[in-house]
Amino acid sequence: MFNPNLFQILDVTKPENPNLFPFPFELHIGFSIVAFLFFMLRFLFDKRPYQFILALAIPFSMTLWLSENKVWFYTVGAIEFGLLLIAFISDLIYKAKHPELKEKEENSKKEKAE
């Protein structure tokens, strides 16, 4: 009736799917929610397109939990890479169209140096 190895079994923490992530699903969903809220909040204040793209890209990684298929794994990776590339390019374009941002950044750097 009593198994003395029960405590050893309970002591071992094992990730749900170590091939995908080294941490469990609940932790991944928590990080995704926090990241989504952070980037959406920043997008509401700053209106920079890369913030909105990242707000969508980070929760999209949750789709990896739907299947263990390697094709899906690499497809999601390619889509995530594409979204990161689009976010980087959109930030460069946004900065080029808004030169006043560059002046503000230079002024804040000068104030910090003084």
URSULDA-V733823 format. One record per pair of residues at least 12 apart in sequence whose C-alpha atoms are under 10 Angstrom apart, sorted by sequence separation. I is the first residue (numbers start at 1). J is the second residue. D is the distance in whole Angstrom. If there is no record, write none. Layout:
BEGIN
((I,J,D) (I,J,D))
END
This chain:
BEGIN
((39,51,5) (40,52,6) (43,55,9) (61,73,10) (64,76,7) (38,51,9) (39,52,7) (40,53,9) (42,55,10) (63,76,8) (64,77,9) (39,53,9) (40,54,9) (41,55,9) (62,76,10) (36,51,9) (39,54,7) (40,55,6) (61,76,7) (36,52,9) (38,54,10) (39,55,5) (40,56,9) (60,76,8) (61,77,8) (38,55,8) (39,56,9) (36,54,8) (37,55,8) (61,79,9) (35,54,9) (36,55,5) (39,58,10) (60,79,9) (61,80,8) (35,55,7) (36,56,7) (60,80,8) (34,55,10) (35,56,10) (36,57,9) (33,55,9) (35,57,10) (36,58,7) (57,79,9) (58,80,8) (32,55,9) (35,58,7) (36,59,7) (57,80,6) (32,56,10) (34,58,10) (35,59,8) (56,80,10) (57,81,9) (32,57,10) (33,58,9) (34,59,10) (57,82,10) (58,83,10) (32,58,6) (33,59,7) (54,80,9) (57,83,6) (58,84,10) (31,58,9) (32,59,5) (56,83,9) (57,84,8) (31,59,9) (32,60,9) (32,61,8) (54,83,8) (29,59,8) (32,62,8) (53,83,7) (54,84,7) (57,87,10) (28,59,9) (53,84,8) (29,61,10) (54,86,10) (28,61,9) (29,62,7) (50,83,9) (53,86,8) (54,87,7) (28,62,8) (50,84,9) (53,87,6) (54,88,10) (50,85,10) (52,87,9) (53,88,10) (50,86,8) (51,87,8) (25,62,9) (28,65,10) (49,86,10) (50,87,4) (53,90,9) (49,87,7) (50,88,7) (48,87,10) (49,88,10) (50,89,8) (51,90,10) (25,65,8) (49,89,10) (50,90,6) (51,91,9) (49,90,6) (50,91,6) (48,90,9) (49,91,7) (50,92,10) (21,64,10) (48,91,7) (20,64,8) (21,65,10) (49,93,10) (50,94,9) (20,65,8) (49,94,8) (48,94,7) (48,95,9) (17,65,9) (20,68,8) (16,65,10) (19,68,9) (17,68,9) (20,73,8))
END
